[in-house]
Amino acid sequence: MRGRHIGEYQGFPPSGRTFEVSGQITFRFRGSKVAETWLNWDYQGLLEQLGAPETAG
């Protein structure tokens, strides 16, 4: 995903910075309908690109 931070996000005011993060989405279907969804993406990387302080971990 790519974008530009132009609105408030998780309490961070718009910075105008561009960002790019990677991740994956997995769907499990039951018949023709989505039964479950799993999402995994680089949330910490996004926050760092928006200017959030790094966290210990």
C-alpha distance matrix in Angstrom:
0.0 3.8 6.8 10.4 12.3 15.0 16.3 17.6 15.4 17.3 20.2 18.7 19.7 17.6 17.4 16.0 14.0 10.8 8.1 5.6 5.4 6.3 8.2 10.3 12.0 15.7 18.0 21.8 23.9 27.4 28.9 26.7 24.9 22.1 24.1 21.5 17.8 16.4 13.0 12.3 9.6 10.3 11.4 14.0 11.9 10.0 13.6 15.0 12.9 14.0 17.5 18.5 21.3 20.8 22.4 24.9 24.1
3.8 0.0 3.7 7.3 9.9 12.6 14.5 16.3 14.8 17.3 19.7 17.5 18.0 15.3 14.8 12.9 10.8 7.4 5.6 4.3 6.6 8.9 11.5 14.0 15.8 19.5 21.7 25.5 27.5 31.0 32.4 30.0 28.2 25.5 27.6 25.1 21.4 20.1 16.5 15.7 12.5 12.2 12.9 14.9 12.3 10.0 13.3 14.3 11.3 12.3 15.8 17.5 20.5 20.6 22.7 25.5 25.2
6.8 3.7 0.0 3.8 6.6 8.9 11.2 13.4 12.5 15.6 17.5 15.2 15.1 12.1 11.8 9.7 8.5 5.6 5.5 6.7 9.2 12.0 14.5 16.9 18.2 22.0 24.0 27.7 29.5 32.9 34.2 31.7 29.7 27.1 29.1 26.8 23.1 22.0 18.5 17.9 14.7 14.2 13.9 15.7 13.5 10.4 12.9 14.2 11.0 10.9 14.5 16.5 19.9 20.6 22.8 26.0 26.2
10.4 7.3 3.8 0.0 3.8 5.9 8.9 11.3 11.4 14.7 15.9 13.1 12.3 9.0 8.4 6.0 5.6 4.2 6.1 8.9 11.7 15.0 17.5 20.2 21.5 25.3 27.2 30.9 32.7 36.0 37.4 34.9 32.7 30.1 32.0 29.6 26.0 24.8 21.2 20.5 17.2 16.1 15.2 16.4 14.3 11.1 12.6 13.7 10.4 9.3 12.7 15.1 18.6 20.0 22.5 25.9 26.7
12.3 9.9 6.6 3.8 0.0 3.8 5.9 7.8 8.0 11.4 12.2 9.4 8.6 5.5 5.8 5.0 5.5 6.2 7.5 10.7 12.7 16.2 18.3 21.0 22.2 25.9 27.8 31.4 33.3 36.4 38.1 35.7 33.2 30.4 32.0 29.4 25.9 24.7 21.1 20.4 17.2 15.9 14.1 15.1 13.7 10.2 10.6 12.2 9.6 7.2 10.5 12.5 16.2 18.0 20.4 24.0 25.0
15.0 12.6 8.9 5.9 3.8 0.0 3.8 7.1 8.9 12.6 12.7 10.4 8.3 4.8 6.6 5.4 7.9 9.2 11.0 14.1 16.2 19.6 21.5 23.9 24.6 28.3 29.8 33.3 34.9 37.8 39.4 36.7 34.2 31.7 33.4 31.2 27.8 27.0 23.6 23.4 20.4 19.4 17.4 18.6 17.5 13.9 13.9 15.7 13.2 10.4 13.2 15.2 18.9 21.1 23.4 27.1 28.3
16.3 14.5 11.2 8.9 5.9 3.8 0.0 3.8 6.3 9.9 9.9 8.5 6.6 4.7 8.1 8.5 10.8 12.1 13.1 16.0 17.3 20.4 21.8 24.0 24.3 27.8 29.0 32.4 33.9 36.7 38.4 35.8 33.1 30.5 32.0 29.7 26.6 25.9 22.7 22.8 20.2 19.5 16.9 18.2 17.9 14.2 13.7 16.1 14.4 11.2 13.8 14.8 18.6 20.9 22.7 26.4 27.5
17.6 16.3 13.4 11.3 7.8 7.1 3.8 0.0 3.8 6.7 6.2 5.4 4.5 5.2 8.7 10.5 12.2 13.9 14.2 17.0 17.7 20.8 21.8 24.1 24.3 27.7 29.0 32.2 34.0 36.6 38.6 36.4 33.3 30.6 31.6 29.1 26.2 25.2 22.1 22.1 19.6 18.7 15.6 16.6 17.1 13.6 12.2 14.9 14.1 10.6 12.5 12.8 16.3 18.8 20.2 23.9 25.2
15.4 14.8 12.5 11.4 8.0 8.9 6.3 3.8 0.0 3.8 5.4 5.2 6.7 7.5 10.0 11.9 12.4 13.4 12.8 15.0 15.0 17.9 18.6 20.8 21.1 24.5 26.0 29.1 31.1 33.8 36.0 34.0 30.9 27.9 28.7 26.0 22.9 21.8 18.6 18.4 16.1 15.3 12.1 13.3 14.1 10.7 9.4 12.7 12.4 9.2 11.6 11.1 14.6 16.5 17.5 21.1 22.0
17.3 17.3 15.6 14.7 11.4 12.6 9.9 6.7 3.8 0.0 3.8 5.6 8.5 10.5 12.7 15.1 15.2 16.2 15.0 16.9 16.2 18.7 18.9 21.0 21.3 24.3 25.9 28.7 31.0 33.4 35.9 34.3 31.0 27.8 28.2 25.3 22.4 21.0 18.1 17.8 15.9 15.0 11.3 12.3 14.1 11.3 9.2 12.7 13.5 10.6 12.1 10.4 13.4 15.1 15.4 18.8 19.7
20.2 19.7 17.5 15.9 12.2 12.7 9.9 6.2 5.4 3.8 0.0 3.8 6.4 9.4 11.8 14.7 15.4 17.3 16.8 19.2 19.0 21.8 22.3 24.7 25.0 28.1 29.6 32.5 34.7 37.1 39.6 37.9 34.5 31.5 31.8 29.0 26.2 24.7 21.9 21.4 19.3 18.1 14.4 14.6 16.3 13.6 10.9 13.7 14.5 11.2 11.8 10.2 13.1 15.5 16.0 19.6 21.1
18.7 17.5 15.2 13.1 9.4 10.4 8.5 5.4 5.2 5.6 3.8 0.0 3.8 6.5 8.1 11.3 11.9 14.1 14.0 16.8 17.2 20.4 21.6 24.3 25.1 28.5 30.3 33.5 35.7 38.4 40.8 38.9 35.8 32.7 33.3 30.4 27.3 25.6 22.4 21.5 18.9 17.1 13.8 13.6 14.5 11.7 9.0 11.3 11.6 7.9 8.5 7.9 11.2 14.0 15.4 19.1 20.9
19.7 18.0 15.1 12.3 8.6 8.3 6.6 4.5 6.7 8.5 6.4 3.8 0.0 3.8 6.3 9.4 11.0 13.8 14.6 17.9 19.0 22.4 23.8 26.5 27.3 30.8 32.5 35.7 37.7 40.4 42.6 40.4 37.4 34.5 35.4 32.7 29.6 28.3 25.0 24.3 21.5 19.9 16.8 16.8 17.1 14.0 11.9 13.7 13.1 9.3 10.0 10.6 13.9 17.0 18.8 22.5 24.4
17.6 15.3 12.1 9.0 5.5 4.8 4.7 5.2 7.5 10.5 9.4 6.5 3.8 0.0 3.8 5.8 8.1 10.7 12.2 15.7 17.4 20.9 22.8 25.5 26.4 30.0 31.8 35.2 37.1 40.0 41.8 39.5 36.7 33.9 35.2 32.6 29.3 28.1 24.7 24.0 21.0 19.4 16.9 17.2 16.7 13.4 12.1 13.7 12.0 8.5 10.2 11.9 15.4 18.2 20.4 24.2 25.8
17.4 14.8 11.8 8.4 5.8 6.6 8.1 8.7 10.0 12.7 11.8 8.1 6.3 3.8 0.0 3.8 5.3 8.7 10.7 14.4 16.6 20.3 22.6 25.7 27.1 30.9 32.9 36.5 38.6 41.6 43.5 41.2 38.6 35.7 37.0 34.3 30.8 29.2 25.6 24.5 21.1 19.0 16.9 16.6 15.5 12.6 11.5 12.0 9.9 6.8 8.0 10.7 14.0 16.7 19.5 23.2 25.0
16.0 12.9 9.7 6.0 5.0 5.4 8.5 10.5 11.9 15.1 14.7 11.3 9.4 5.8 3.8 0.0 3.8 6.6 9.6 13.3 16.0 19.7 22.3 25.3 26.7 30.5 32.5 36.2 38.1 41.3 42.9 40.4 38.0 35.3 37.0 34.4 30.9 29.5 25.8 24.8 21.4 19.6 18.0 18.2 16.4 13.5 13.4 13.8 10.8 8.7 10.6 13.7 17.0 19.3 22.2 25.8 27.3
14.0 10.8 8.5 5.6 5.5 7.9 10.8 12.2 12.4 15.2 15.4 11.9 11.0 8.1 5.3 3.8 0.0 3.8 6.5 10.2 13.1 16.8 19.7 23.0 24.9 28.7 31.0 34.7 36.8 40.2 41.9 39.5 37.3 34.4 36.0 33.2 29.5 27.8 24.0 22.6 19.0 16.8 15.7 15.6 13.3 10.8 11.2 10.9 7.6 6.5 8.7 12.0 15.1 16.8 19.9 23.3 24.7
10.8 7.4 5.6 4.2 6.2 9.2 12.1 13.9 13.4 16.2 17.3 14.1 13.8 10.7 8.7 6.6 3.8 0.0 3.8 7.1 10.5 14.0 17.1 20.2 22.2 26.0 28.4 32.1 34.2 37.7 39.3 36.9 34.8 32.0 33.8 31.1 27.4 25.7 21.9 20.5 16.9 15.1 14.7 15.1 12.4 9.9 11.6 11.5 7.8 8.0 10.9 13.8 16.8 17.9 20.8 24.0 24.9
8.1 5.6 5.5 6.1 7.5 11.0 13.1 14.2 12.8 15.0 16.8 14.0 14.6 12.2 10.7 9.6 6.5 3.8 0.0 3.8 6.8 10.4 13.5 16.7 19.0 22.7 25.3 29.0 31.4 34.8 36.6 34.5 32.4 29.3 30.9 28.1 24.3 22.3 18.6 16.9 13.2 11.4 11.3 11.9 9.0 6.7 9.3 9.4 6.0 7.3 10.5 12.7 15.5 15.9 18.5 21.5 21.9
5.6 4.3 6.7 8.9 10.7 14.1 16.0 17.0 15.0 16.9 19.2 16.8 17.9 15.7 14.4 13.3 10.2 7.1 3.8 0.0 3.8 7.0 10.4 13.6 16.2 19.9 22.7 26.4 28.8 32.4 34.1 32.0 30.2 27.1 28.8 25.9 22.1 20.0 16.4 14.5 10.9 9.5 10.6 11.8 8.6 7.2 10.7 10.9 8.2 10.3 13.3 14.9 17.4 17.0 19.3 21.9 21.6
5.4 6.6 9.2 11.7 12.7 16.2 17.3 17.7 15.0 16.2 19.0 17.2 19.0 17.4 16.6 16.0 13.1 10.5 6.8 3.8 0.0 3.8 6.9 10.4 13.1 16.7 19.8 23.4 26.0 29.6 31.6 29.8 27.9 24.6 25.9 22.8 19.0 16.7 13.0 10.8 7.2 6.0 7.8 9.5 6.9 6.2 10.0 10.7 9.2 11.4 14.2 14.9 17.1 16.1 17.7 20.0 19.2
6.3 8.9 12.0 15.0 16.2 19.6 20.4 20.8 17.9 18.7 21.8 20.4 22.4 20.9 20.3 19.7 16.8 14.0 10.4 7.0 3.8 0.0 3.8 7.2 10.4 13.8 17.0 20.6 23.3 27.0 29.0 27.4 25.7 22.4 23.7 20.6 16.9 14.4 11.0 8.7 5.8 6.1 9.1 11.2 9.1 9.3 12.9 13.7 12.7 15.0 17.7 18.0 19.9 18.3 19.4 21.2 19.8
8.2 11.5 14.5 17.5 18.3 21.5 21.8 21.8 18.6 18.9 22.3 21.6 23.8 22.8 22.6 22.3 19.7 17.1 13.5 10.4 6.9 3.8 0.0 3.8 7.1 10.3 13.7 17.0 20.0 23.6 25.8 24.5 22.6 19.2 20.2 17.1 13.4 10.7 7.6 5.4 3.8 6.3 9.1 11.8 10.9 11.1 14.4 15.8 15.4 17.2 19.9 19.6 21.4 19.7 20.0 21.5 19.7
10.3 14.0 16.9 20.2 21.0 23.9 24.0 24.1 20.8 21.0 24.7 24.3 26.5 25.5 25.7 25.3 23.0 20.2 16.7 13.6 10.4 7.2 3.8 0.0 3.8 6.6 10.1 13.4 16.4 20.0 22.1 21.0 19.3 16.0 17.0 14.0 10.5 8.2 6.0 5.4 6.3 9.6 12.0 15.0 14.6 14.6 17.7 19.4 19.0 20.6 23.4 22.9 24.8 23.0 23.0 24.3 22.1
12.0 15.8 18.2 21.5 22.2 24.6 24.3 24.3 21.1 21.3 25.0 25.1 27.3 26.4 27.1 26.7 24.9 22.2 19.0 16.2 13.1 10.4 7.1 3.8 0.0 3.8 6.7 10.2 13.0 16.6 18.8 17.6 15.7 12.3 13.4 10.6 7.1 5.7 4.6 6.5 8.5 12.2 13.8 17.2 17.2 16.7 19.5 21.7 21.5 22.5 25.5 24.8 26.8 25.3 25.1 26.5 24.2
15.7 19.5 22.0 25.3 25.9 28.3 27.8 27.7 24.5 24.3 28.1 28.5 30.8 30.0 30.9 30.5 28.7 26.0 22.7 19.9 16.7 13.8 10.3 6.6 3.8 0.0 3.8 6.8 9.9 13.5 15.9 15.2 13.6 10.2 10.9 8.3 5.7 5.1 6.5 8.7 11.6 15.3 16.9 20.1 20.5 20.2 22.9 25.1 25.0 26.1 29.0 28.1 29.9 28.2 27.6 28.6 26.1
18.0 21.7 24.0 27.2 27.8 29.8 29.0 29.0 26.0 25.9 29.6 30.3 32.5 31.8 32.9 32.5 31.0 28.4 25.3 22.7 19.8 17.0 13.7 10.1 6.7 3.8 0.0 3.8 6.4 9.9 12.2 11.6 9.8 6.5 7.6 5.9 4.6 6.6 8.9 11.9 14.7 18.5 19.7 23.2 23.6 23.1 25.6 28.1 27.9 28.7 31.7 30.7 32.7 31.2 30.5 31.7 29.2
21.8 25.5 27.7 30.9 31.4 33.3 32.4 32.2 29.1 28.7 32.5 33.5 35.7 35.2 36.5 36.2 34.7 32.1 29.0 26.4 23.4 20.6 17.0 13.4 10.2 6.8 3.8 0.0 3.8 6.8 9.7 10.1 8.6 5.9 5.6 5.1 6.4 8.6 11.8 14.7 17.9 21.7 22.8 26.1 26.9 26.5 28.8 31.3 31.4 32.1 35.0 33.8 35.7 34.0 33.0 33.9 31.2
23.9 27.5 29.5 32.7 33.3 34.9 33.9 34.0 31.1 31.0 34.7 35.7 37.7 37.1 38.6 38.1 36.8 34.2 31.4 28.8 26.0 23.3 20.0 16.4 13.0 9.9 6.4 3.8 0.0 3.8 6.0 6.5 5.5 4.4 5.1 7.0 9.0 11.9 14.9 18.0 21.0 24.8 25.8 29.3 30.0 29.2 31.6 34.3 34.1 34.7 37.7 36.7 38.7 37.3 36.4 37.4 34.8
27.4 31.0 32.9 36.0 36.4 37.8 36.7 36.6 33.8 33.4 37.1 38.4 40.4 40.0 41.6 41.3 40.2 37.7 34.8 32.4 29.6 27.0 23.6 20.0 16.6 13.5 9.9 6.8 3.8 0.0 3.8 6.1 5.5 6.2 5.6 8.7 11.7 14.8 18.0 21.2 24.4 28.1 28.9 32.4 33.3 32.5 34.7 37.5 37.5 37.8 40.8 39.6 41.7 40.3 39.1 40.1 37.4
28.9 32.4 34.2 37.4 38.1 39.4 38.4 38.6 36.0 35.9 39.6 40.8 42.6 41.8 43.5 42.9 41.9 39.3 36.6 34.1 31.6 29.0 25.8 22.1 18.8 15.9 12.2 9.7 6.0 3.8 0.0 3.8 5.6 8.1 8.8 12.1 14.6 17.8 20.8 24.0 26.9 30.7 31.6 35.1 35.8 34.9 37.3 40.0 39.7 40.1 43.2 42.2 44.5 43.1 42.2 43.3 40.7
26.7 30.0 31.7 34.9 35.7 36.7 35.8 36.4 34.0 34.3 37.9 38.9 40.4 39.5 41.2 40.4 39.5 36.9 34.5 32.0 29.8 27.4 24.5 21.0 17.6 15.2 11.6 10.1 6.5 6.1 3.8 0.0 3.8 7.0 9.2 12.2 14.1 17.5 19.9 23.2 25.8 29.6 30.4 34.1 34.5 33.3 35.7 38.5 37.9 38.2 41.5 40.8 43.2 42.1 41.5 42.9 40.5
24.9 28.2 29.7 32.7 33.2 34.2 33.1 33.3 30.9 31.0 34.5 35.8 37.4 36.7 38.6 38.0 37.3 34.8 32.4 30.2 27.9 25.7 22.6 19.3 15.7 13.6 9.8 8.6 5.5 5.5 5.6 3.8 0.0 3.8 6.1 9.2 11.2 14.9 17.3 20.9 23.5 27.2 27.7 31.4 32.1 30.7 33.0 35.9 35.5 35.5 38.8 37.9 40.3 39.4 38.6 40.1 37.8
22.1 25.5 27.1 30.1 30.4 31.7 30.5 30.6 27.9 27.8 31.5 32.7 34.5 33.9 35.7 35.3 34.4 32.0 29.3 27.1 24.6 22.4 19.2 16.0 12.3 10.2 6.5 5.9 4.4 6.2 8.1 7.0 3.8 0.0 3.8 5.8 7.4 11.1 13.6 17.2 19.9 23.6 24.1 27.7 28.5 27.3 29.5 32.4 32.2 32.3 35.4 34.4 36.8 35.7 34.9 36.3 34.0
24.1 27.6 29.1 32.0 32.0 33.4 32.0 31.6 28.7 28.2 31.8 33.3 35.4 35.2 37.0 37.0 36.0 33.8 30.9 28.8 25.9 23.7 20.2 17.0 13.4 10.9 7.6 5.6 5.1 5.6 8.8 9.2 6.1 3.8 0.0 3.8 7.1 10.6 13.8 17.2 20.4 24.1 24.4 27.8 29.0 28.1 30.0 33.0 33.2 33.2 36.1 34.7 36.8 35.6 34.4 35.5 33.0
21.5 25.1 26.8 29.6 29.4 31.2 29.7 29.1 26.0 25.3 29.0 30.4 32.7 32.6 34.3 34.4 33.2 31.1 28.1 25.9 22.8 20.6 17.1 14.0 10.6 8.3 5.9 5.1 7.0 8.7 12.1 12.2 9.2 5.8 3.8 0.0 3.8 6.9 10.2 13.6 16.9 20.5 20.8 24.2 25.5 24.8 26.6 29.5 29.9 30.1 32.9 31.3 33.3 31.9 30.6 31.7 29.2
17.8 21.4 23.1 26.0 25.9 27.8 26.6 26.2 22.9 22.4 26.2 27.3 29.6 29.3 30.8 30.9 29.5 27.4 24.3 22.1 19.0 16.9 13.4 10.5 7.1 5.7 4.6 6.4 9.0 11.7 14.6 14.1 11.2 7.4 7.1 3.8 0.0 3.8 6.6 10.2 13.2 16.9 17.4 20.8 21.9 21.1 23.1 26.0 26.2 26.5 29.4 28.0 30.0 28.7 27.7 28.9 26.6
16.4 20.1 22.0 24.8 24.7 27.0 25.9 25.2 21.8 21.0 24.7 25.6 28.3 28.1 29.2 29.5 27.8 25.7 22.3 20.0 16.7 14.4 10.7 8.2 5.7 5.1 6.6 8.6 11.9 14.8 17.8 17.5 14.9 11.1 10.6 6.9 3.8 0.0 3.8 6.8 10.2 13.8 14.5 17.7 18.9 18.6 20.6 23.2 23.7 24.3 26.9 25.4 27.2 25.5 24.5 25.5 23.0
13.0 16.5 18.5 21.2 21.1 23.6 22.7 22.1 18.6 18.1 21.9 22.4 25.0 24.7 25.6 25.8 24.0 21.9 18.6 16.4 13.0 11.0 7.6 6.0 4.6 6.5 8.9 11.8 14.9 18.0 20.8 19.9 17.3 13.6 13.8 10.2 6.6 3.8 0.0 3.8 6.7 10.3 11.0 14.4 15.4 14.9 17.0 19.6 20.0 20.6 23.3 22.0 23.9 22.4 21.7 23.1 20.9
12.3 15.7 17.9 20.5 20.4 23.4 22.8 22.1 18.4 17.8 21.4 21.5 24.3 24.0 24.5 24.8 22.6 20.5 16.9 14.5 10.8 8.7 5.4 5.4 6.5 8.7 11.9 14.7 18.0 21.2 24.0 23.2 20.9 17.2 17.2 13.6 10.2 6.8 3.8 0.0 3.8 7.2 8.6 11.6 12.4 12.7 14.9 17.0 17.6 18.8 21.2 19.9 21.4 19.5 18.9 20.1 17.8
9.6 12.5 14.7 17.2 17.2 20.4 20.2 19.6 16.1 15.9 19.3 18.9 21.5 21.0 21.1 21.4 19.0 16.9 13.2 10.9 7.2 5.8 3.8 6.3 8.5 11.6 14.7 17.9 21.0 24.4 26.9 25.8 23.5 19.9 20.4 16.9 13.2 10.2 6.7 3.8 0.0 3.8 5.8 8.8 9.0 9.1 11.7 13.6 13.9 15.4 17.8 16.9 18.6 16.9 16.9 18.5 16.7
10.3 12.2 14.2 16.1 15.9 19.4 19.5 18.7 15.3 15.0 18.1 17.1 19.9 19.4 19.0 19.6 16.8 15.1 11.4 9.5 6.0 6.1 6.3 9.6 12.2 15.3 18.5 21.7 24.8 28.1 30.7 29.6 27.2 23.6 24.1 20.5 16.9 13.8 10.3 7.2 3.8 0.0 3.8 5.6 5.3 6.4 8.9 10.1 10.9 12.7 14.7 13.8 15.3 13.4 13.8 15.6 14.2
11.4 12.9 13.9 15.2 14.1 17.4 16.9 15.6 12.1 11.3 14.4 13.8 16.8 16.9 16.9 18.0 15.7 14.7 11.3 10.6 7.8 9.1 9.1 12.0 13.8 16.9 19.7 22.8 25.8 28.9 31.6 30.4 27.7 24.1 24.4 20.8 17.4 14.5 11.0 8.6 5.8 3.8 0.0 3.8 5.4 5.1 6.4 8.7 10.0 10.8 12.7 11.3 13.1 11.8 12.0 14.4 13.5
14.0 14.9 15.7 16.4 15.1 18.6 18.2 16.6 13.3 12.3 14.6 13.6 16.8 17.2 16.6 18.2 15.6 15.1 11.9 11.8 9.5 11.2 11.8 15.0 17.2 20.1 23.2 26.1 29.3 32.4 35.1 34.1 31.4 27.7 27.8 24.2 20.8 17.7 14.4 11.6 8.8 5.6 3.8 0.0 3.8 5.4 5.2 6.2 8.7 9.9 10.8 9.0 9.9 8.1 8.5 11.0 10.6
11.9 12.3 13.5 14.3 13.7 17.5 17.9 17.1 14.1 14.1 16.3 14.5 17.1 16.7 15.5 16.4 13.3 12.4 9.0 8.6 6.9 9.1 10.9 14.6 17.2 20.5 23.6 26.9 30.0 33.3 35.8 34.5 32.1 28.5 29.0 25.5 21.9 18.9 15.4 12.4 9.0 5.3 5.4 3.8 0.0 3.8 5.5 5.1 6.2 8.7 10.0 9.6 10.9 9.3 10.9 13.3 13.1
10.0 10.0 10.4 11.1 10.2 13.9 14.2 13.6 10.7 11.3 13.6 11.7 14.0 13.4 12.6 13.5 10.8 9.9 6.7 7.2 6.2 9.3 11.1 14.6 16.7 20.2 23.1 26.5 29.2 32.5 34.9 33.3 30.7 27.3 28.1 24.8 21.1 18.6 14.9 12.7 9.1 6.4 5.1 5.4 3.8 0.0 3.8 5.4 5.1 6.3 8.8 8.8 11.4 11.0 12.7 15.7 15.8
13.6 13.3 12.9 12.6 10.6 13.9 13.7 12.2 9.4 9.2 10.9 9.0 11.9 12.1 11.5 13.4 11.2 11.6 9.3 10.7 10.0 12.9 14.4 17.7 19.5 22.9 25.6 28.8 31.6 34.7 37.3 35.7 33.0 29.5 30.0 26.6 23.1 20.6 17.0 14.9 11.7 8.9 6.4 5.2 5.5 3.8 0.0 3.8 5.4 5.1 6.4 5.3 8.0 8.4 10.1 13.5 14.4
15.0 14.3 14.2 13.7 12.2 15.7 16.1 14.9 12.7 12.7 13.7 11.3 13.7 13.7 12.0 13.8 10.9 11.5 9.4 10.9 10.7 13.7 15.8 19.4 21.7 25.1 28.1 31.3 34.3 37.5 40.0 38.5 35.9 32.4 33.0 29.5 26.0 23.2 19.6 17.0 13.6 10.1 8.7 6.2 5.1 5.4 3.8 0.0 3.8 5.4 5.1 5.0 6.6 6.5 9.4 12.6 13.8
12.9 11.3 11.0 10.4 9.6 13.2 14.4 14.1 12.4 13.5 14.5 11.6 13.1 12.0 9.9 10.8 7.6 7.8 6.0 8.2 9.2 12.7 15.4 19.0 21.5 25.0 27.9 31.4 34.1 37.5 39.7 37.9 35.5 32.2 33.2 29.9 26.2 23.7 20.0 17.6 13.9 10.9 10.0 8.7 6.2 5.1 5.4 3.8 0.0 3.8 5.4 7.4 9.7 10.2 13.2 16.3 17.4
14.0 12.3 10.9 9.3 7.2 10.4 11.2 10.6 9.2 10.6 11.2 7.9 9.3 8.5 6.8 8.7 6.5 8.0 7.3 10.3 11.4 15.0 17.2 20.6 22.5 26.1 28.7 32.1 34.7 37.8 40.1 38.2 35.5 32.3 33.2 30.1 26.5 24.3 20.6 18.8 15.4 12.7 10.8 9.9 8.7 6.3 5.1 5.4 3.8 0.0 3.8 5.9 9.3 11.0 13.7 17.3 18.7
17.5 15.8 14.5 12.7 10.5 13.2 13.8 12.5 11.6 12.1 11.8 8.5 10.0 10.2 8.0 10.6 8.7 10.9 10.5 13.3 14.2 17.7 19.9 23.4 25.5 29.0 31.7 35.0 37.7 40.8 43.2 41.5 38.8 35.4 36.1 32.9 29.4 26.9 23.3 21.2 17.8 14.7 12.7 10.8 10.0 8.8 6.4 5.1 5.4 3.8 0.0 3.8 6.4 8.9 12.0 15.5 17.6
18.5 17.5 16.5 15.1 12.5 15.2 14.8 12.8 11.1 10.4 10.2 7.9 10.6 11.9 10.7 13.7 12.0 13.8 12.7 14.9 14.9 18.0 19.6 22.9 24.8 28.1 30.7 33.8 36.7 39.6 42.2 40.8 37.9 34.4 34.7 31.3 28.0 25.4 22.0 19.9 16.9 13.8 11.3 9.0 9.6 8.8 5.3 5.0 7.4 5.9 3.8 0.0 3.8 6.4 8.8 12.5 14.7
21.3 20.5 19.9 18.6 16.2 18.9 18.6 16.3 14.6 13.4 13.1 11.2 13.9 15.4 14.0 17.0 15.1 16.8 15.5 17.4 17.1 19.9 21.4 24.8 26.8 29.9 32.7 35.7 38.7 41.7 44.5 43.2 40.3 36.8 36.8 33.3 30.0 27.2 23.9 21.4 18.6 15.3 13.1 9.9 10.9 11.4 8.0 6.6 9.7 9.3 6.4 3.8 0.0 3.8 6.4 9.8 12.6
20.8 20.6 20.6 20.0 18.0 21.1 20.9 18.8 16.5 15.1 15.5 14.0 17.0 18.2 16.7 19.3 16.8 17.9 15.9 17.0 16.1 18.3 19.7 23.0 25.3 28.2 31.2 34.0 37.3 40.3 43.1 42.1 39.4 35.7 35.6 31.9 28.7 25.5 22.4 19.5 16.9 13.4 11.8 8.1 9.3 11.0 8.4 6.5 10.2 11.0 8.9 6.4 3.8 0.0 3.8 6.8 9.2
22.4 22.7 22.8 22.5 20.4 23.4 22.7 20.2 17.5 15.4 16.0 15.4 18.8 20.4 19.5 22.2 19.9 20.8 18.5 19.3 17.7 19.4 20.0 23.0 25.1 27.6 30.5 33.0 36.4 39.1 42.2 41.5 38.6 34.9 34.4 30.6 27.7 24.5 21.7 18.9 16.9 13.8 12.0 8.5 10.9 12.7 10.1 9.4 13.2 13.7 12.0 8.8 6.4 3.8 0.0 3.8 6.3
24.9 25.5 26.0 25.9 24.0 27.1 26.4 23.9 21.1 18.8 19.6 19.1 22.5 24.2 23.2 25.8 23.3 24.0 21.5 21.9 20.0 21.2 21.5 24.3 26.5 28.6 31.7 33.9 37.4 40.1 43.3 42.9 40.1 36.3 35.5 31.7 28.9 25.5 23.1 20.1 18.5 15.6 14.4 11.0 13.3 15.7 13.5 12.6 16.3 17.3 15.5 12.5 9.8 6.8 3.8 0.0 3.7
24.1 25.2 26.2 26.7 25.0 28.3 27.5 25.2 22.0 19.7 21.1 20.9 24.4 25.8 25.0 27.3 24.7 24.9 21.9 21.6 19.2 19.8 19.7 22.1 24.2 26.1 29.2 31.2 34.8 37.4 40.7 40.5 37.8 34.0 33.0 29.2 26.6 23.0 20.9 17.8 16.7 14.2 13.5 10.6 13.1 15.8 14.4 13.8 17.4 18.7 17.6 14.7 12.6 9.2 6.3 3.7 0.0
